[in-house]
């Protein structure tokens, strides 16, 4: 047996408990018991990685349910590389059906919020628009501006009031049963203003406006569906004030006013 | 002094070593863990050097990396990789090697180390330091991967001995012989974890003192110290488990003194990863490591806590 064959067989055993690929030299009960030490290390450390990335989801689901989901996720989709901050993107989809069956249809969405927060925490650095740039921005034709956002910024659309669960975890309170808004379009804006991850809940028109800007629309295009210019200006001020914008360009063709 | 601190110690105070961040002083240092980040930042005393787990900081940006870069301005740093899988039978992960190189360019560590182990196969990263049989085939494999790593990083690396739970029947070489030959073939240095030697000696029945005595002194660039636990298996057998979750045990201190009495002072790291104590408690263990080293190496630098 080559060393590659040997490692592949041991890898399958450690990951899935499948002993068929183990070499005959490991086929004694005493060695098997000792292999369990490695098996527990592999499964336990990866499940702990998932638990660290989804603390609010774990808090809401309960430790036992979460542990079972993390264990099945680790077996089904192990990490593909050692930089483990990237491990767990698929976990919310993994729990979607099971969480809904267990009576918490919002839990996968909470997982997506936590994953967006993890990506925000480790996103690349970028300088927010400076005061001078902001002044220049004020003199440009505002409707033709396209804003560039900080790499940490993400918009998560969900009708569930997910931040209630997030705050319950943060404040170490029992997680309440979440309820959903009647209307579509609600969203949570995730960013890293002043170096720490923060969330802001956006109503339907704000969610549409910021979502359009993130997709590359000019201010004029994004504002087309907004109720009033004053509210657009207020939302724009909030985005800029939180340091979520890092640059801008001017659209080449003038957009029609909203 | 050589970059790995292996040459004779001539300084008498840790302050003499603290200025150039590119050199790791041959004194005791602390494993830097994220849970201690705020306590480190607020610390009112110097730490001679710290060691980080490389993979923890392979991130594009954010506060974790910012805090590390701030700390790096204050003290020398050692980068300790846990995921390169030098003993893996598959080709070395070039993307991961690039990530390690990028981190090294960013923090300019005094030392870089990895493990005599493998940690992934078939596209899955298993997040553990898995054992290798010690044969000519695995020696050639490790040597090739160490060569590639040293070439990519443009520097010598240290390779650490693992904790053993399983004596692999196919092994033809003893672990210290394997390590010594690896160092001879590749020019790499050795990171000697004396806790791992004690753990392996309990689990595999090897002679820890003989292991420590036959390691090539000139190749040893760093020493690791840590605590371990007792693990009861299903059949009642008790194994030593390298959990880094408690103070250094007496038998490990004995091996440490035995090693430094023979080879002289080296950068010596206290690792504590689980059941993390306060930073003060961790640094008390670091101070003890320095006292233990100074007691058997008369010219070891004296550190003022």
Boltz contact constraints between the chains, C-beta under 6 A:
constraints:
  - contact:
      token1: [A, 3]
      token2: [B, 89]
      max_distance: 6.0
  - contact:
      token1: [A, 3]
      token2: [B, 137]
      max_distance: 6.0
  - contact:
      token1: [A, 3]
      token2: [B, 138]
      max_distance: 6.0
  - contact:
      token1: [A, 4]
      token2: [B, 89]
      max_distance: 6.0
  - contact:
      token1: [A, 7]
      token2: [B, 89]
      max_distance: 6.0
  - contact:
      token1: [A, 7]
      token2: [B, 121]
      max_distance: 6.0
  - contact:
      token1: [A, 8]
      token2: [B, 121]
      max_distance: 6.0
  - contact:
      token1: [A, 8]
      token2: [B, 122]
      max_distance: 6.0
  - contact:
      token1: [A, 11]
      token2: [B, 121]
      max_distance: 6.0
  - contact:
      token1: [A, 11]
      token2: [B, 122]
      max_distance: 6.0
  - contact:
      token1: [A, 14]
      token2: [B, 126]
      max_distance: 6.0
  - contact:
      token1: [A, 25]
      token2: [B, 169]
      max_distance: 6.0
  - contact:
      token1: [A, 33]
      token2: [B, 233]
      max_distance: 6.0
  - contact:
      token1: [A, 33]
      token2: [B, 234]
      max_distance: 6.0
  - contact:
      token1: [A, 34]
      token2: [B, 165]
      max_distance: 6.0
  - contact:
      token1: [A, 34]
      token2: [B, 166]
      max_distance: 6.0
  - contact:
      token1: [A, 37]
      token2: [B, 165]
      max_distance: 6.0
  - contact:
      token1: [A, 38]
      token2: [B, 128]
      max_distance: 6.0
  - contact:
      token1: [A, 41]
      token2: [B, 128]
      max_distance: 6.0
  - contact:
      token1: [A, 42]
      token2: [B, 126]
      max_distance: 6.0
  - contact:
      token1: [A, 42]
      token2: [B, 128]
      max_distance: 6.0
  - contact:
      token1: [A, 45]
      token2: [B, 127]
      max_distance: 6.0
  - contact:
      token1: [A, 46]
      token2: [B, 127]
      max_distance: 6.0
  - contact:
      token1: [A, 78]
      token2: [B, 124]
      max_distance: 6.0
  - contact:
      token1: [A, 79]
      token2: [B, 125]
      max_distance: 6.0
  - contact:
      token1: [A, 80]
      token2: [B, 123]
      max_distance: 6.0
  - contact:
      token1: [A, 81]
      token2: [B, 125]
      max_distance: 6.0
  - contact:
      token1: [A, 82]
      token2: [B, 55]
      max_distance: 6.0
  - contact:
      token1: [A, 82]
      token2: [B, 83]
      max_distance: 6.0
  - contact:
      token1: [A, 82]
      token2: [B, 96]
      max_distance: 6.0
  - contact:
      token1: [A, 82]
      token2: [B, 125]
      max_distance: 6.0
  - contact:
      token1: [A, 83]
      token2: [B, 55]
      max_distance: 6.0
  - contact:
      token1: [A, 83]
      token2: [B, 58]
      max_distance: 6.0
  - contact:
      token1: [A, 85]
      token2: [B, 59]
      max_distance: 6.0
  - contact:
      token1: [A, 121]
      token2: [B, 62]
      max_distance: 6.0
  - contact:
      token1: [A, 122]
      token2: [B, 59]
      max_distance: 6.0
  - contact:
      token1: [A, 122]
      token2: [B, 62]
      max_distance: 6.0
  - contact:
      token1: [A, 123]
      token2: [B, 60]
      max_distance: 6.0
  - contact:
      token1: [A, 123]
      token2: [B, 61]
      max_distance: 6.0
  - contact:
      token1: [A, 124]
      token2: [B, 60]
      max_distance: 6.0
  - contact:
      token1: [A, 124]
      token2: [B, 61]
      max_distance: 6.0
  - contact:
      token1: [A, 125]
      token2: [B, 61]
      max_distance: 6.0
  - contact:
      token1: [A, 195]
      token2: [B, 63]
      max_distance: 6.0
